[in-house]
Amino acid sequence: MKRRKWWLMVKPWWLYMIECRGGGIYTGIAIDVDARYQKHLSGKGAIYTRLNPPVRLLVRKELPSRRLAAQAEYEMKQLSAMEKRRWVFALGGFPGGNDGANDSSGL
């Protein structure tokens, strides 16, 4: 049996953004965004989404590693709410109730 190269087996990480009740935007990273979003919906996700329940998944962006996803998350969390909304809009997350199913490219 051939050994697979380790970098072919590495799963991509995702940066995702959730609109929460009250208009806030939660930003996180995960390997499986759908499963993580379900945890947020069930109240078993982050403290922020327990206190501000999710309304909808706005957008998700694939990144090649956890390190790059964490860097992107940090950068996104430095933005104002308006800047985050512009970023989501530029990636196709608004309008029309997008469930965030698109794989947006470019940060």
C-alpha positions in Angstrom: 0.0 0.0 0.0 1.3 3.4 -1.0 1.8 6.0 1.7 0.0 9.2 1.0 1.8 12.4 1.4 0.7 14.1 4.6 -0.2 17.5 2.9 -2.7 15.7 0.7 -4.6 14.5 3.7 -4.7 17.8 5.5 -8.2 19.2 5.5 -8.8 22.9 4.8 -9.9 25.3 7.5 -12.7 27.8 7.0 -13.3 31.3 8.2 -17.0 31.9 8.7 -19.2 34.8 9.8 -22.6 34.5 11.4 -25.2 37.3 11.8 -26.6 37.2 15.3 -29.7 38.5 16.9 -29.2 42.2 17.6 -27.2 42.7 14.4 -23.8 41.6 15.6 -21.5 39.5 13.5 -19.7 36.5 15.0 -16.5 35.4 13.3 -15.0 32.0 13.8 -12.9 29.2 12.2 -13.7 25.5 11.8 -12.9 22.5 9.6 -16.7 21.7 9.3 -18.6 24.9 9.2 -22.0 23.2 8.9 -21.4 21.2 12.1 -20.0 24.2 13.9 -23.0 26.4 12.9 -25.3 23.7 14.2 -23.5 23.9 17.5 -24.0 27.6 17.6 -27.7 27.2 16.8 -28.1 24.6 19.6 -26.5 26.9 22.2 -23.4 24.7 22.5 -21.1 27.0 20.5 -19.3 30.1 21.6 -20.4 32.2 24.6 -21.1 35.1 22.2 -23.6 33.0 20.2 -25.3 31.7 23.4 -26.0 35.3 24.4 -26.7 36.5 20.9 -28.3 33.6 19.0 -27.4 33.1 15.3 -29.8 34.4 12.7 -28.0 33.2 9.6 -24.6 32.1 8.3 -23.4 35.0 6.2 -20.3 33.7 4.4 -17.5 31.2 4.6 -14.0 31.3 3.1 -11.7 28.3 2.6 -8.1 28.6 3.8 -5.3 26.0 3.4 -4.3 25.7 7.1 -5.4 26.4 10.6 -2.6 29.0 11.0 -3.9 31.0 8.0 -7.5 30.7 9.2 -6.6 31.9 12.7 -4.7 34.8 11.2 -7.7 35.7 9.0 -10.0 35.5 12.0 -7.8 37.8 14.0 -7.7 40.3 11.1 -11.4 40.1 10.7 -12.0 40.7 14.4 -10.0 44.0 14.2 -12.5 45.4 11.7 -15.5 47.6 12.6 -19.0 46.1 12.1 -19.4 48.3 8.9 -16.1 47.0 7.5 -17.1 43.4 8.2 -20.4 44.0 6.4 -18.6 45.4 3.4 -16.3 42.4 3.3 -19.3 40.0 3.5 -21.1 42.0 0.7 -18.0 41.9 -1.5 -17.9 38.1 -1.1 -21.6 37.6 -2.0 -23.0 37.2 1.5 -25.7 39.8 1.1 -28.5 40.4 0.1 -31.3 37.8 -0.2 -30.8 35.6 2.8 -27.6 33.8 1.6 -27.0 30.8 3.8 -23.2 31.2 3.3 -23.0 28.1 1.2 -20.7 29.7 -1.3 -16.9 29.3 -1.1 -15.7 32.8 -1.4 -12.2 33.6 -2.5 -10.0 36.3 -1.4 -9.7 38.0 2.0 
